Amino acid sequence: MIPIVLASTSIYRKQLLQKLKINFICAAPNIDETPQANEPAKQLALRLAKEKALAIQQQYPQHIIIASDQVASFADQILGKPGDHKQTVEQLKQQSGQAVNFFTSVCVLNSATNKQHIDIDVCTVYFKQLSEQQILNYVALEKPYDCAGGFKSEGLGISLFEKIEGDDPNALIGLPLIKLISLLHKFDIEIL
């Protein structure tokens, strides 16, 4: 079997890919993730996944490279990872009682042949109307500073929502496994 590389240093993506019981290594793609002028969230997510895969292609020339990116969008604005306590609280205050879209892309590249396939999962999160104290309690408990949207849906963040609409709960965490399995099949990699 062709060796597999996950173009990510995200512990969340690594844990998700481990669910598929395949052998892989991780590599940092080190790309500039700055959105281009007027770039829609969906296009940004697709572009970044592709760029991440291509960024490590020369380093891993005989591999299957898996890359993913997630972009949150609220009121037609891209939400970045908040980075600290204050920004996380502000982001969650803005999202309280609102719907936020998460675009999670996945790109699979055969670095030897340049063959690649890319797909995207769209998930909408509907936030409860949250009090400031609920937000402060949540942020103090989970410290989700490195997560788009300022929460971890796989943890206590689930308590912030009224509902989630989407095809794959893994996508909200950072890697759309259902779409990934389908893309791997195109490279003759079967999970079962």
C-alpha positions in Angstrom: 0.0 0.0 0.0 1.2 3.5 -0.8 2.3 5.3 2.4 -0.1 8.0 3.6 0.7 11.4 5.0 -1.7 13.7 6.8 -0.7 17.3 5.9 -1.5 18.6 9.4 -0.2 19.1 12.9 -3.8 19.3 14.3 -4.3 16.8 17.1 -8.0 16.9 16.2 -7.4 15.8 12.6 -4.9 13.2 13.7 -7.4 11.7 16.1 -10.1 11.6 13.5 -7.9 9.9 10.9 -6.9 7.3 13.5 -10.6 6.2 13.6 -10.1 4.7 10.1 -7.4 2.3 11.4 -4.9 3.2 8.6 -1.2 3.8 9.0 -0.1 7.3 8.4 2.4 10.0 9.5 1.8 13.7 10.0 3.7 16.5 8.4 3.3 20.3 8.8 2.4 22.0 5.5 3.4 25.5 6.7 1.3 27.6 4.3 -0.1 31.1 4.6 -3.7 30.7 5.5 -4.6 34.4 4.9 -7.9 34.8 2.9 -7.6 36.5 -0.4 -9.5 39.7 -1.0 -13.3 39.0 -1.1 -12.6 35.2 -1.1 -15.8 33.3 0.0 -15.4 30.9 3.0 -16.1 27.9 0.8 -13.5 28.8 -1.8 -11.0 29.6 1.0 -11.4 26.1 2.6 -11.0 24.4 -0.8 -7.9 26.4 -1.8 -6.2 25.9 1.6 -6.7 22.1 1.5 -5.2 21.9 -1.9 -2.3 24.2 -1.0 -1.6 22.1 2.1 -1.3 18.9 0.1 0.9 20.6 -2.5 3.1 22.1 0.1 4.5 18.8 1.2 4.4 17.0 -2.2 8.2 17.3 -2.8 9.0 16.1 0.7 6.8 13.0 0.2 7.1 12.2 -3.5 5.7 8.6 -3.4 2.8 9.1 -1.1 -1.0 9.6 -0.7 -1.3 13.0 1.0 -4.5 14.0 2.9 -5.1 17.6 3.6 -8.0 19.4 5.1 -9.1 22.9 6.1 -12.0 24.3 8.0 -13.4 27.8 7.6 -16.3 29.2 9.7 -18.6 31.8 8.3 -21.0 34.0 10.2 -23.0 36.9 8.7 -20.9 36.6 5.5 -17.7 37.1 7.5 -15.0 34.5 8.0 -14.3 33.6 11.6 -10.8 32.8 12.4 -9.5 30.8 15.4 -10.0 33.2 18.3 -6.5 32.6 19.8 -7.1 33.8 23.3 -9.8 34.1 26.1 -11.1 37.6 25.2 -11.5 36.9 21.5 -13.2 33.5 22.2 -15.7 35.1 24.5 -16.4 37.9 21.9 -16.8 35.3 19.1 -19.3 33.3 21.2 -21.3 36.4 22.2 -21.7 37.2 18.5 -22.8 33.7 17.6 -25.3 33.5 20.5 -28.7 32.8 19.0 -27.3 32.7 15.5 -26.5 30.1 12.8 -22.8 29.6 11.7 -21.7 27.7 8.7 -18.6 25.5 8.7 -16.9 24.6 5.5 -14.6 21.6 5.9 -12.6 20.6 2.8 -10.6 17.5 2.2 -8.0 17.0 -0.6 -6.4 13.7 -1.4 -3.3 13.8 -3.6 -1.1 11.1 -5.1 2.2 12.9 -5.0 3.8 10.6 -7.6 1.1 11.0 -10.3 -0.3 14.5 -9.3 -3.8 13.0 -9.4 -6.0 14.7 -6.8 -9.5 14.8 -5.7 -11.1 17.4 -3.4 -14.5 17.7 -1.7 -16.2 19.8 1.0 -18.7 19.3 3.8 -21.0 22.1 4.9 -22.3 22.0 8.4 -24.6 24.6 10.0 -24.5 25.1 13.8 -27.4 26.8 15.5 -26.4 28.4 18.7 -28.7 28.7 21.7 -29.3 32.1 23.1 -26.4 32.1 25.6 -25.9 34.3 28.7 -22.6 35.9 29.3 -22.0 33.7 32.3 -22.6 30.5 30.2 -20.1 31.7 27.7 -17.5 32.6 30.4 -18.1 29.2 32.1 -17.6 27.3 28.9 -14.5 29.2 27.8 -12.9 28.7 31.3 -13.6 25.0 31.2 -12.5 24.1 27.6 -10.2 27.0 26.5 -11.1 26.4 22.8 -8.7 29.2 21.6 -7.4 27.1 18.7 -10.8 26.1 17.3 -12.7 27.9 14.5 -15.8 29.3 16.0 -14.4 29.2 19.5 -15.8 25.8 20.6 -15.1 22.0 20.6 -18.3 20.2 19.4 -16.7 16.9 20.5 -16.6 18.2 24.1 -18.6 20.5 26.2 -19.1 22.8 23.2 -22.1 20.6 22.2 -24.0 22.3 25.1 -23.9 25.6 23.3 -26.1 24.4 20.4 -29.8 24.1 19.6 -29.0 21.8 16.7 -26.4 20.9 14.0 -27.2 20.3 10.4 -24.7 18.4 8.3 -23.8 15.1 6.7 -20.8 14.2 8.9 -20.3 15.1 12.6 -16.6 14.5 12.1 -16.4 17.4 9.7 -17.3 19.9 12.4 -14.3 18.6 14.4 -12.0 19.1 11.4 -12.0 16.2 9.0 -15.0 15.0 6.9 -14.4 11.2 7.2 -17.3 10.2 5.0 -16.1 12.3 2.1 -12.5 11.2 2.8 -13.4 7.5 2.6 -15.0 8.2 -0.8 -12.0 10.0 -2.0 -9.6 7.3 -0.8 -11.7 4.8 -2.8 -10.8 6.7 -6.0 -7.2 5.9 -5.2 -8.0 2.2 -4.6 -7.6 2.5 -0.8 -10.4 0.7 0.9 -11.1 1.2 4.6 -12.9 -2.1 5.2 
